[in-house]
């Protein structure tokens, strides 16, 4: 069944932490290498490829979406289904059957991943006797189910009798991780955080809360002595390679369930009329390949795509447009598209690029002698969904979501982003979306009837809706407006501020506002 099915791994992603997406990419690469599914794709809430675009990049008529999250809750039950268009009567924009599963972190096999993590950090495949195990979840008093997976796995492992003691502890609810040693009689403890990626919580908050160090930035030993006990700290469970097996199990368990009901949890749901004809994604890729001429390289954002006819058929080369005339020996040759994917996540100066279409694509590399599938993979890694949206535009079928509509579906800390006034929206677009900042051509406006008077850009492919970076920046700009209107200083920058170019965004916003006020 899975040989004709696509698998989509969905992660949170981050505008400030380049490592947030790393586990999702690693597990997708591993699953892809096993040929367990016809296609394997990644998608993120706060990075590209976005949830709103990923399904249109899939050729298969059947798709399983697995949230790479550790627990049930707000994101897996509201945000992800909404962004994938699986809510509101399954108003999909693609003709596919889509199955949406429970998060990977709630699968019973996660107990094995936690044990593997404990074995790895201690270097002891039989670790357990005389040792206590602490499984650390985030927890929140706002949603009791946030802690359920952590408690369930602790109960399962405790019932197995391998460790002397097993406890579920939390960062934001009782029992708290900062009281670690109070919860155990054992003199040796293993601490395993039930988080997907190693970020601020797992690398700073928890080590400091546990007492491994007073300042995580200076590092800490493993094991460390804490209140007379020896403590091993493993880091995020989601980085454990065994998690790839749990993703596969979650997907296959879902496919084994046959029901006509809409998806709630592990129940399958389907939408769209599955057609036997060639998929839109495949047609888009064929059209893109047809545009690449042998006598003239194609420019695609900041990419240069060239074709050569050989005795093995048509072969392709991919490099930065600035390197179009460079000799091959002067460039860093990438052997695989995944190398390019990993390289382009950072600028030439080594700064994280949270926006894939930012006009900061690093140069100095080349992918050569590519067949068509590898070329398409590489272009998709650099500019996710750009081919699919370009093809829809070429056929007069590009669907555009304007700012006010995008703002209206924001929740949490972004719920008020729609409060950005009309003039401020123009300044925000000028700060973020012109050619100098982004390679995509903006097709969205304030609303369908309210055009933003800022150049759209000359990019080869369209931007069909405000990206997550723009939404985060708009929140920042809204805060600037609020602080200036009441005469207070702007507070500490929000999460976007830590991205490599946020201070540039802020400066450009203020510049656009000054110029707008003078005209």
C-alpha positions as CSV (number, residue, x, y, z in Angstrom):
1,X,0.0,0.0,0.0
2,X,2.7,2.5,0.9
3,X,4.6,2.0,-2.4
4,X,1.9,4.1,-4.0
5,X,1.5,6.5,-1.1
6,X,3.2,9.8,-0.2
7,X,4.3,10.5,3.3
8,X,4.4,14.1,4.6
9,X,6.3,14.8,7.9
10,X,5.1,18.0,9.5
11,X,7.3,19.9,12.0
12,X,7.0,23.2,13.8
13,X,10.1,24.9,12.4
14,X,11.5,28.2,13.7
15,X,12.5,31.6,12.5
16,X,15.3,31.8,15.0
17,X,16.6,28.2,15.5
18,X,18.1,26.5,12.5
19,X,18.2,23.2,14.4
20,X,14.4,23.1,14.9
21,X,13.7,21.5,11.5
22,X,16.8,19.2,11.6
23,X,15.1,16.1,13.1
24,X,12.3,16.3,10.6
25,X,14.8,16.5,7.7
26,X,16.9,13.7,9.1
27,X,14.0,11.3,9.6
28,X,12.6,12.1,6.2
29,X,15.9,11.4,4.6
30,X,16.2,8.0,6.4
31,X,12.6,7.0,5.4
32,X,13.3,8.2,1.8
33,X,16.4,6.0,1.7
34,X,14.3,2.9,2.5
35,X,11.9,3.4,-0.4
36,X,9.1,2.8,2.1
37,X,6.8,5.3,0.4
38,X,6.5,6.6,-3.2
39,X,7.4,10.1,-2.0
40,X,8.5,11.7,1.2
41,X,8.0,15.4,1.9
42,X,8.6,17.8,4.8
43,X,6.5,20.7,5.8
44,X,6.6,23.2,8.6
45,X,4.5,25.8,10.5
46,X,7.2,28.4,10.7
47,X,9.5,27.5,7.7
48,X,9.2,26.5,4.1
49,X,7.8,24.3,2.7
50,X,4.7,25.6,4.3
51,X,1.7,23.5,5.2
52,X,-0.4,25.6,2.8
53,X,1.7,24.5,-0.1
54,X,3.1,21.1,0.5
55,X,0.2,18.9,-0.8
56,X,0.3,20.5,-4.2
57,X,4.0,19.3,-4.5
58,X,3.0,15.7,-4.2
59,X,2.3,13.5,-7.2
60,X,0.8,10.5,-5.4
61,X,-3.0,10.3,-5.1
62,X,-2.8,9.1,-1.5
63,X,-1.0,11.1,1.2
64,X,-0.4,10.3,4.9
65,X,0.5,13.3,7.0
66,X,2.3,12.6,10.3
67,X,2.8,15.4,12.8
68,X,6.3,15.2,14.2
69,X,5.1,16.6,17.5
70,X,5.4,15.0,21.0
71,X,1.9,15.4,22.2
72,X,-1.7,16.1,21.3
73,X,-2.9,19.6,21.7
74,X,-3.5,23.0,20.1
75,X,-1.0,22.6,17.2
76,X,-1.9,19.0,16.1
77,X,-5.6,19.4,16.6
78,X,-6.2,23.0,15.3
79,X,-3.3,24.7,13.6
80,X,-1.9,21.9,11.4
81,X,-5.3,20.6,10.1
82,X,-6.4,24.2,9.5
83,X,-3.3,25.1,7.5
84,X,-3.4,21.9,5.5
85,X,-7.1,22.7,4.7
86,X,-8.3,19.5,6.4
87,X,-10.9,21.3,8.5
88,X,-14.1,23.1,7.4
89,X,-15.4,20.1,5.5
90,X,-12.1,19.1,4.1
91,X,-11.8,22.0,1.6
92,X,-8.6,20.7,0.0
93,X,-7.2,22.5,-3.0
94,X,-5.8,19.2,-4.5
95,X,-7.5,16.0,-5.8
96,X,-6.0,13.6,-3.3
97,X,-7.0,11.2,-0.5
98,X,-5.3,12.5,2.6
99,X,-4.9,10.7,5.9
100,X,-4.0,12.7,9.0
101,X,-2.6,10.8,12.0
102,X,-2.1,11.4,15.6
103,X,1.3,13.0,16.5
104,X,4.3,10.7,16.4
105,X,5.1,11.4,20.1
106,X,1.9,9.7,21.3
107,X,2.6,6.3,19.6
108,X,3.3,3.5,22.0
109,X,6.6,2.7,20.3
110,X,8.0,6.0,21.6
111,X,8.8,4.2,24.8
112,X,11.4,2.2,22.8
113,X,12.9,5.5,21.5
114,X,13.2,6.8,25.1
115,X,14.9,3.7,26.2
116,X,17.3,3.9,23.2
117,X,18.0,7.4,24.1
118,X,18.9,6.4,27.7
119,X,21.2,3.6,26.4
120,X,22.9,6.0,24.0
121,X,23.7,8.7,26.6
122,X,25.0,6.3,29.2
123,X,26.8,4.1,26.7
124,X,25.2,1.1,28.5
125,X,22.8,-1.1,26.5
126,X,21.5,-2.7,29.7
127,X,21.1,0.5,31.7
128,X,18.3,0.3,34.2
129,X,19.1,-1.6,37.4
130,X,19.9,0.8,40.2
131,X,19.0,3.8,38.0
132,X,16.1,6.2,38.0
133,X,14.6,7.6,34.7
134,X,13.1,11.0,34.4
135,X,11.0,11.7,31.2
136,X,10.6,15.5,30.8
137,X,7.7,17.0,29.0
138,X,6.8,20.7,28.5
139,X,3.4,20.5,30.1
140,X,1.0,23.4,30.5
141,X,-1.8,24.1,32.9
142,X,-3.9,25.4,30.0
143,X,-4.2,22.0,28.4
144,X,-4.1,18.9,30.6
145,X,-3.6,16.6,27.6
146,X,-0.2,18.2,26.9
147,X,1.2,16.1,29.6
148,X,-0.6,12.9,28.7
149,X,2.0,11.4,26.4
150,X,4.8,12.0,28.9
151,X,2.9,10.2,31.6
152,X,1.8,7.4,29.4
153,X,5.4,6.6,28.3
154,X,6.6,6.8,31.9
155,X,3.9,4.3,32.9
156,X,4.7,1.9,30.1
157,X,8.5,2.0,30.9
158,X,7.8,1.7,34.7
159,X,5.6,-1.3,34.1
160,X,8.4,-3.0,32.3
161,X,10.4,-3.0,35.5
162,X,13.7,-2.1,33.8
163,X,14.5,1.0,35.9
164,X,14.2,1.2,39.6
165,X,12.1,4.4,39.3
166,X,10.5,6.2,36.4
167,X,8.9,9.6,36.8
168,X,7.2,12.0,34.4
169,X,8.4,15.6,35.2
170,X,7.6,18.9,33.5
171,X,8.8,22.4,32.8
172,X,5.5,24.3,33.2
173,X,3.4,22.2,35.5
174,X,3.8,20.0,38.6
175,X,5.8,17.8,39.2
176,X,8.5,20.2,38.1
177,X,11.9,19.2,36.6
178,X,13.7,21.8,38.8
179,X,12.9,19.5,41.8
180,X,14.5,16.5,40.0
181,X,16.4,14.9,42.9
182,X,13.5,15.3,45.3
183,X,11.5,12.8,43.2
184,X,14.1,10.0,43.3
185,X,15.8,7.8,45.8
186,X,18.2,6.4,43.2
187,X,21.7,7.7,43.3
188,X,22.0,7.5,39.5
189,X,19.5,9.2,37.2
190,X,18.9,9.5,33.4
191,X,17.0,12.5,32.1
192,X,15.4,12.2,28.7
193,X,13.4,15.3,27.4
194,X,10.3,14.4,25.4
195,X,11.0,17.2,22.8
196,X,11.5,16.8,19.0
197,X,14.5,19.2,18.5
198,X,17.4,20.4,20.6
199,X,16.6,24.1,21.1
200,X,16.4,26.6,23.9
201,X,14.3,24.4,26.2
202,X,16.5,21.3,25.9
203,X,19.9,23.0,25.7
204,X,19.4,25.8,28.2
205,X,16.2,25.7,30.3
206,X,16.2,22.1,31.3
207,X,20.0,21.8,32.0
208,X,19.8,24.9,34.2
209,X,16.5,23.8,35.9
210,X,18.0,20.3,36.7
211,X,21.1,21.9,38.2
212,X,23.6,20.6,35.6
213,X,24.9,24.1,35.3
214,X,24.2,27.7,36.3
215,X,24.9,28.9,32.8
216,X,24.2,26.4,29.9
217,X,26.1,28.6,27.5
218,X,29.3,27.5,29.3
219,X,28.5,23.9,28.8
220,X,28.1,21.1,31.3
221,X,29.4,17.5,31.9
222,X,27.5,14.3,31.3
223,X,27.2,12.7,33.7
224,X,27.2,15.6,36.2
225,X,26.9,15.6,40.0
226,X,23.6,17.1,41.2
227,X,22.7,17.1,44.9
228,X,24.9,14.1,45.4
229,X,23.4,12.1,42.6
230,X,25.0,11.3,39.2
231,X,22.8,12.6,36.4
232,X,23.0,11.8,32.6
233,X,21.2,14.1,30.4
234,X,20.3,12.9,26.9
235,X,19.0,15.9,24.9
236,X,15.8,15.8,22.8
237,X,14.3,12.4,22.2
238,X,13.3,13.5,18.7
239,X,16.9,13.5,17.5
240,X,17.1,9.7,18.1
241,X,17.4,7.9,14.7
242,X,14.9,5.2,15.9
243,X,12.1,7.9,15.6
244,X,12.0,7.3,11.9
245,X,10.7,3.8,12.6
246,X,7.9,5.3,14.7
247,X,6.9,7.7,12.0
248,X,6.6,4.7,9.6
249,X,4.6,2.8,12.1
250,X,2.3,5.7,12.7
251,X,1.7,6.1,9.0
252,X,1.1,2.4,8.4
253,X,-1.2,2.1,11.4
254,X,-3.3,4.9,9.9
255,X,-3.5,3.3,6.5
256,X,-4.7,0.1,8.0
257,X,-7.8,1.8,9.4
258,X,-10.7,1.9,6.9
259,X,-13.5,4.4,7.7
260,X,-15.5,7.0,5.9
261,X,-15.4,9.4,8.8
262,X,-13.4,12.6,8.8
263,X,-10.0,12.3,10.6
264,X,-9.9,12.7,14.3
265,X,-6.7,11.4,15.8
266,X,-5.7,8.1,14.1
267,X,-8.9,7.8,12.1
268,X,-8.5,8.0,8.4
269,X,-10.2,10.8,6.4
270,X,-10.3,11.4,2.7
271,X,-11.1,14.3,0.4
272,X,-10.9,15.1,-3.2
273,X,-11.8,13.0,-6.3
274,X,-8.7,10.9,-7.0
275,X,-8.2,10.8,-10.7
276,X,-6.4,8.3,-12.8
277,X,-4.9,11.0,-15.0
278,X,-1.4,12.4,-14.6
279,X,-1.1,14.5,-11.4
280,X,-0.9,18.2,-11.4
281,X,2.4,18.1,-9.6
282,X,3.9,15.8,-12.3
283,X,2.5,18.1,-15.1
284,X,4.1,21.1,-13.3
285,X,7.5,19.4,-13.2
286,X,7.3,18.4,-16.9
287,X,6.4,22.0,-17.8
288,X,9.4,23.3,-15.8
289,X,11.8,20.9,-17.5
290,X,10.5,21.9,-20.9
291,X,11.5,25.5,-20.1
292,X,15.1,24.7,-19.6
293,X,16.9,25.2,-22.9
294,X,20.3,23.9,-23.8
295,X,21.4,27.2,-25.4
296,X,20.5,29.4,-22.4
297,X,20.4,28.7,-18.7
298,X,17.1,29.3,-16.9
299,X,17.1,31.8,-14.1
300,X,14.9,30.7,-11.2
301,X,15.1,33.1,-8.3
302,X,18.8,33.2,-7.6
303,X,19.4,29.8,-9.2
304,X,20.8,29.2,-12.6
305,X,19.5,26.0,-14.2
306,X,21.4,24.6,-17.3
307,X,20.7,21.6,-19.5
308,X,23.1,19.5,-21.7
309,X,22.3,16.6,-24.0
310,X,24.6,13.6,-23.4
311,X,24.7,10.0,-24.5
312,X,22.9,9.2,-21.2
313,X,20.1,11.6,-22.1
314,X,19.5,15.1,-20.8
315,X,21.6,16.1,-17.8
316,X,21.3,19.3,-15.7
317,X,23.4,21.6,-13.6
318,X,22.3,23.9,-10.8
319,X,24.3,26.8,-9.3
320,X,23.9,30.4,-8.0
321,X,23.3,32.9,-10.8
322,X,26.4,34.9,-9.6
323,X,28.4,31.8,-10.3
324,X,27.0,31.2,-13.8
325,X,30.4,31.9,-15.5
326,X,32.6,30.4,-12.8
327,X,34.8,27.3,-13.5
328,X,33.6,24.1,-12.0
329,X,36.9,23.6,-10.1
330,X,36.3,26.9,-8.4
331,X,33.0,25.8,-6.9
332,X,32.1,23.5,-4.1
333,X,30.7,20.4,-5.8
334,X,27.7,18.9,-4.1
335,X,27.1,15.2,-4.8
336,X,23.5,15.1,-3.6
337,X,20.6,17.5,-3.6
338,X,20.3,17.1,0.2
339,X,23.8,18.7,0.5
340,X,22.5,21.7,-1.3
341,X,19.3,21.8,0.9
342,X,21.5,21.9,4.0
343,X,23.9,24.5,2.6
344,X,21.3,27.0,1.5
345,X,19.8,27.2,4.9
346,X,22.6,29.6,5.7
347,X,24.0,32.7,4.0
348,X,27.5,33.2,2.8
349,X,28.3,34.7,6.2
350,X,26.9,31.6,8.0
351,X,23.7,33.3,9.2
352,X,20.5,31.2,9.3
353,X,18.1,31.9,6.4
354,X,14.6,31.2,7.9
355,X,13.0,32.5,4.6
356,X,13.8,30.2,1.7
357,X,13.0,32.9,-0.9
358,X,15.2,35.6,0.8
359,X,17.6,37.2,-1.6
360,X,20.5,35.9,0.4
361,X,21.1,32.5,-1.3
362,X,24.7,31.4,-0.6
363,X,27.0,31.1,-3.7
364,X,30.1,29.1,-4.4
365,X,28.5,25.7,-5.0
366,X,27.3,23.5,-7.9
367,X,25.2,20.4,-8.5
368,X,26.2,18.9,-11.8
369,X,25.4,15.9,-14.0
370,X,21.9,15.7,-12.5
371,X,19.0,13.6,-13.9
372,X,15.6,15.2,-14.0
373,X,14.3,13.8,-10.7
374,X,17.4,15.0,-8.8
375,X,17.2,18.4,-10.4
376,X,13.6,18.8,-9.4
377,X,14.4,17.6,-5.8
378,X,17.1,20.2,-5.6
379,X,15.0,23.1,-6.9
380,X,12.2,22.0,-4.5
381,X,14.7,22.1,-1.6
382,X,15.9,25.6,-2.5
383,X,12.5,27.1,-3.4
384,X,9.8,24.8,-2.0
385,X,6.5,24.7,-4.0
386,X,7.8,27.3,-6.5
387,X,7.3,25.0,-9.5
388,X,3.8,24.0,-8.4
389,X,2.6,27.6,-7.9
390,X,4.3,28.8,-11.1
391,X,2.5,26.1,-13.1
392,X,-0.9,27.1,-11.6
393,X,-0.2,30.7,-12.5
394,X,0.8,29.7,-16.1
395,X,-2.6,28.0,-16.4
396,X,-4.5,30.8,-14.9
397,X,-5.3,28.8,-11.8
398,X,-3.1,30.4,-9.1
399,X,-5.1,30.8,-5.9
400,X,-4.1,33.9,-3.9
401,X,-4.7,34.4,-0.2
402,X,-4.5,38.1,0.7
403,X,-3.2,39.5,3.9
404,X,-6.4,40.2,5.7
405,X,-7.6,36.6,5.1
406,X,-4.2,35.3,6.3
407,X,-4.3,37.5,9.3
408,X,-7.8,36.4,10.2
409,X,-6.8,32.8,10.6
410,X,-3.8,33.6,12.9
411,X,-4.1,32.5,16.6
412,X,-2.0,32.7,19.7
413,X,0.6,35.5,19.8
414,X,-0.2,36.3,16.2
415,X,-4.0,36.7,16.7
416,X,-3.8,40.5,16.6
417,X,-1.5,40.8,13.5
418,X,-4.6,41.9,11.5
419,X,-4.6,45.1,13.7
420,X,-1.7,46.4,11.5
421,X,-3.3,49.5,9.9
422,X,-3.4,50.0,6.2
423,X,-0.5,52.4,5.8
424,X,1.7,50.2,8.1
425,X,0.9,47.2,5.9
426,X,2.3,49.1,2.9
427,X,5.5,49.9,4.9
428,X,5.7,46.3,6.0
429,X,5.5,45.0,2.4
430,X,8.2,47.5,1.3
431,X,10.4,46.4,4.1
432,X,10.0,42.6,3.4
433,X,8.8,41.8,0.0
434,X,10.6,43.9,-2.7
435,X,13.2,42.3,-5.1
436,X,16.1,43.3,-2.9
437,X,14.7,41.2,0.0
438,X,12.8,38.3,-1.7
439,X,13.1,36.4,-4.9
440,X,9.4,35.5,-5.1
441,X,7.0,37.8,-7.0
442,X,4.2,39.0,-4.6
443,X,0.7,38.4,-6.0
444,X,-1.3,39.0,-2.8
445,X,-2.6,42.4,-1.6
446,X,-4.4,43.7,1.5
447,X,-7.6,42.2,0.1
448,X,-8.8,41.2,-3.4
449,X,-10.2,44.7,-3.8
450,X,-7.5,46.6,-2.0
451,X,-4.2,46.7,-3.8
452,X,-0.9,47.4,-2.0
453,X,0.9,50.2,-3.8
454,X,4.4,48.6,-3.6
455,X,6.3,47.0,-6.5
456,X,5.5,43.3,-6.8
457,X,8.9,42.2,-8.0
458,X,10.2,40.5,-11.1
459,X,10.7,37.0,-9.8
460,X,10.1,34.0,-12.0
461,X,7.7,32.4,-9.6
462,X,4.8,33.9,-7.6
463,X,4.3,34.4,-3.8
464,X,0.6,33.5,-3.4
465,X,0.1,34.4,0.2
466,X,2.0,36.2,3.1
467,X,4.6,33.8,4.4
468,X,5.1,33.0,8.1
469,X,8.1,35.3,8.2
470,X,6.0,38.2,6.9
471,X,3.3,37.5,9.5
472,X,5.9,37.4,12.3
473,X,7.5,40.7,11.0
474,X,4.0,42.3,10.8
475,X,3.5,41.5,14.4
476,X,6.8,43.2,15.2
477,X,5.7,46.2,13.1
478,X,2.4,46.3,14.9
479,X,4.3,46.5,18.2
480,X,6.4,49.4,16.8
481,X,3.2,51.3,15.9
482,X,1.7,50.6,19.3
483,X,4.8,51.8,21.1
484,X,5.1,54.9,19.0
485,X,1.4,55.8,19.4
486,X,1.5,55.7,23.2
487,X,5.0,57.3,23.5
488,X,6.8,54.2,24.9
489,X,9.9,52.5,23.7
490,X,9.5,49.3,21.7
491,X,9.9,46.3,24.0
492,X,12.2,43.4,23.6
493,X,12.1,42.0,20.0
494,X,9.8,39.0,19.5
495,X,10.9,35.6,18.0
496,X,11.4,37.1,14.6
497,X,13.9,39.5,16.0
498,X,16.4,36.8,16.6
499,X,16.3,35.8,12.9
500,X,19.4,37.0,11.0
501,X,17.8,39.9,9.2
502,X,15.1,41.1,11.6
503,X,17.0,44.3,12.6
504,X,17.3,44.9,8.8
505,X,13.5,44.5,8.5
506,X,12.9,46.9,11.4
507,X,15.2,49.5,9.9
508,X,13.6,49.2,6.5
509,X,10.2,49.4,8.0
510,X,11.1,52.7,9.7
511,X,12.7,54.0,6.5
512,X,9.6,53.1,4.4
513,X,7.4,54.9,7.0
514,X,9.6,58.0,6.9
515,X,9.6,58.1,3.1
516,X,5.8,57.4,3.0
517,X,5.2,60.3,5.4
518,X,7.2,62.7,3.2
519,X,5.4,61.9,0.0
